[in-house]
Amino acid sequence: MRTTAAQITIRLAEVADDPALRALARLDSSPALAAPVLVAESDGEPRAALSLGDGRAVADPFVPTEHLLALLRVHATRLRVEAEPATGNGWRRWVPRAPAPSPVRAS
């Protein structure tokens, strides 16, 4: 059997994403995430999301999402590092500030 790779998109959530993010949180039996939120879409469907504010994540429990959560955490770390002010010599200090990992649910 041949399978095709899914198109994965990582992006910041917009106001228009609120209904989809609330639905995703309900699927995950979790409260809605606090903004700002990174969303991982697989083939155009939101499958996982991560709050940049508190590090909580939600994911669709009916599809494999562990890899999406890992990608969200990597992107969140990069966003935090890029937000760090540069030192006097123009170099940024590497200060990883990834959100605390949330429990991984079996997918």
C-alpha positions as CSV (number, residue, x, y, z in Angstrom):
1,M,0.0,0.0,0.0
2,R,1.3,3.4,-0.9
3,T,0.7,6.4,1.2
4,T,1.4,10.1,0.5
5,A,3.1,12.5,2.9
6,A,0.8,14.9,4.5
7,Q,1.3,18.6,4.0
8,I,2.1,20.1,7.4
9,T,1.8,23.8,8.2
10,I,2.9,25.5,11.4
11,R,1.5,29.0,11.9
12,L,0.3,31.5,14.5
13,A,-3.5,31.2,15.1
14,E,-5.7,34.0,14.0
15,V,-9.1,35.1,15.4
16,A,-10.8,33.1,12.6
17,D,-9.2,30.0,14.1
18,D,-11.0,30.3,17.5
19,P,-13.9,27.9,16.6
20,A,-11.5,25.2,15.3
21,L,-9.2,25.6,18.3
22,R,-12.1,25.3,20.8
23,A,-13.3,22.2,19.0
24,L,-9.8,20.8,19.1
25,A,-9.6,21.5,22.9
26,R,-13.0,19.8,23.4
27,L,-11.7,16.7,21.5
28,D,-8.7,16.6,23.8
29,S,-11.0,17.1,26.9
30,S,-9.0,20.3,27.7
31,P,-10.0,23.9,28.3
32,A,-9.3,26.4,25.4
33,L,-5.7,27.5,25.0
34,A,-4.6,31.0,26.0
35,A,-3.4,33.2,23.1
36,P,-1.0,33.5,21.4
37,V,-1.3,30.0,19.9
38,L,0.8,28.1,17.4
39,V,-1.3,25.7,15.2
40,A,-0.1,22.6,13.4
41,E,-2.3,21.7,10.4
42,S,-2.1,18.5,8.5
43,D,-3.5,18.7,5.0
44,G,-5.3,21.9,6.0
45,E,-6.9,20.5,9.1
46,P,-5.9,21.8,12.6
47,R,-4.6,18.7,14.4
48,A,-2.6,20.2,17.3
49,A,-2.0,23.5,19.0
50,L,0.3,25.0,21.6
51,S,-0.2,28.1,23.7
52,L,2.9,30.3,23.6
53,G,1.7,31.9,26.8
54,D,1.6,28.9,29.2
55,G,3.0,26.0,27.1
56,R,-0.2,23.9,27.2
57,A,-1.0,21.9,24.2
58,V,-4.0,20.2,22.7
59,A,-4.2,17.6,19.9
60,D,-6.7,15.5,18.0
61,P,-6.8,12.2,19.8
62,F,-8.1,10.3,16.8
63,V,-5.0,10.9,14.6
64,P,-1.3,10.5,15.2
65,T,-0.1,13.9,16.5
66,E,3.1,13.3,18.5
67,H,5.2,14.5,15.6
68,L,3.1,17.6,15.3
69,L,3.5,18.4,19.0
70,A,7.2,18.0,18.7
71,L,7.3,20.4,15.7
72,L,5.2,23.0,17.7
73,R,7.6,22.9,20.6
74,V,10.6,23.4,18.3
75,H,8.9,26.4,16.7
76,A,7.9,27.8,20.0
77,T,11.5,27.6,21.2
78,R,12.8,29.3,18.1
79,L,10.2,32.1,18.5
80,R,11.4,32.7,22.1
81,V,15.0,32.7,21.2
82,E,14.4,35.2,18.4
83,A,12.5,37.4,20.8
84,E,15.6,37.5,23.1
85,P,17.4,40.8,22.8
86,A,20.8,40.7,21.2
87,T,23.8,41.4,23.3
88,G,26.0,44.5,22.8
89,N,28.1,42.7,20.2
90,G,25.0,41.8,18.1
91,W,25.1,38.1,19.0
92,R,22.1,36.3,20.5
93,R,22.7,34.1,23.4
94,W,21.1,30.7,23.1
95,V,18.6,30.4,25.9
96,P,16.2,27.5,25.2
97,R,12.9,28.3,26.8
98,A,10.6,25.5,25.5
99,P,7.3,25.1,27.3
100,A,7.0,22.3,29.8
101,P,6.1,19.2,27.9
102,S,2.5,18.2,28.3
103,P,1.6,14.6,28.7
104,V,1.8,12.8,25.4
105,R,-1.4,11.0,24.6
106,A,-1.4,7.8,22.7
107,S,-2.3,8.4,19.1
